[in-house]
Structures are given as structure tokens and as C-alpha cells.
Amino acid sequence: MRVEPGDVLLIRTGYYGRRLAHGPRHPLRDGSPAAHVACAPWLRARGVAMLGTDTHNDVSPTTHPAVGHPLHIACLVAMGLWLIDNCNLEELARACAARKRWEFMLAIAPLRLANATGSPVNPLAIF
């Protein structure tokens, strides 16, 4: 599989699955995995249009305390790359494994909210 320009990249770390099995954890207090901000140039070089993960999209504890959420800053502000935080990718991972297929159309329709910088979404994977 290759990541190509315009792709939505979904990264399943297993963090959300752990939450479903064992209950919630506070990512800032207990830590959580995520793509490191050092991945931003890789995402940019491949033309990734959107990044979604099963975490809040920043490594915790942060490796850049002065910045707070460095991947959010790099992606949203510097690159214009949209983020989807806290995706439940468990069912999608099972569906992909059953089909032995990891590429699909992803339809996402955010709510139209006045003066907002984000929106809840309900992405649909269409095989």
C-alpha cells in the first residue's frame, strides 16, 4: 500500500480499543501514543489531505512543552492538513482485515457551525 496525494491517512494505535476494553484514561495524565510531530514533513511530502487517529493526535506527555500540541500546530496551522481526533477504528480494522483490503472511499460531512474551528463527524468507509 502507498500513501498518495489527496489520501486520508488513518492510524490505528490500539489506544481506542484499549479504552473500549478497560475504560477511559486521561491522555495528558496517563500518556497516549500518536504520530510524532517529526512525521509532519513525511505527511506533507506525500500530500496527505487528512490525518485521523484513534488518539487525540499528539504524543502525551508532549515532547515540546512550550508548544503544547505540536502535531496540531504543524498540521492545522502550518500545513492546512485536517485532523480527526479520537476515531474508533476498531470495526474498520476488522472490516479491512476480513476483506484483505486497506483502501476505500471515506465520506466525511462536518456540521456547519458558525464561528467554529472543528466539528463532530461520522465518517463512512465505503468498500
Residue pairs with C-beta under 8 A, 6 or more apart in sequence:
1 102
1 103
3 9
3 46
3 48
4 46
4 47
5 46
5 47
5 48
5 49
6 47
6 49
7 46
7 47
7 48
7 49
8 48
8 49
8 50
8 51
8 52
8 106
8 108
9 43
9 48
9 50
9 51
9 52
10 51
10 52
10 53
10 87
10 89
10 92
10 106
11 35
11 51
11 52
11 53
11 54
12 53
12 54
12 89
12 90
12 92
12 93
13 33
13 34
13 53
13 54
13 55
14 33
14 54
15 32
15 33
15 54
15 55
16 54
16 55
16 86
16 87
16 88
16 89
16 90
17 54
17 90
18 25
19 25
20 88
20 90
25 32
27 55
27 56
27 60
28 60
28 61
30 60
31 60
31 61
32 55
32 56
32 59
32 60
33 55
33 59
34 53
34 55
34 56
34 57
34 58
34 59
34 60
34 71
35 51
35 53
35 57
35 59
35 71
36 59
36 63
36 71
37 58
37 59
37 63
37 64
37 70
37 71
37 73
37 74
39 71
40 71
40 74
40 75
40 78
40 79
43 51
43 75
43 79
43 81
44 79
44 81
48 81
49 81
49 82
50 81
50 82
50 83
50 84
50 108
51 57
51 75
51 81
51 82
51 83
51 84
52 83
52 84
52 85
52 87
52 89
52 123
53 84
53 85
53 87
53 89
54 86
54 87
54 88
54 89
54 90
55 85
55 86
56 85
56 86
57 69
57 71
57 72
57 75
57 83
57 85
58 69
58 70
58 71
58 72
59 71
62 68
62 69
62 70
63 70
64 70
67 73
71 83
72 83
75 81
75 82
75 83
76 82
76 83
84 108
84 121
84 123
87 123
92 125
95 125
95 127
96 102
96 104
99 127
101 127
104 125
104 126
104 127
105 125
105 126
106 123
106 124
106 125
106 126
107 123
107 124
107 126
108 121
108 123
108 124
109 121
109 122
110 119
110 120
110 121
111 119
111 120
111 121
113 119
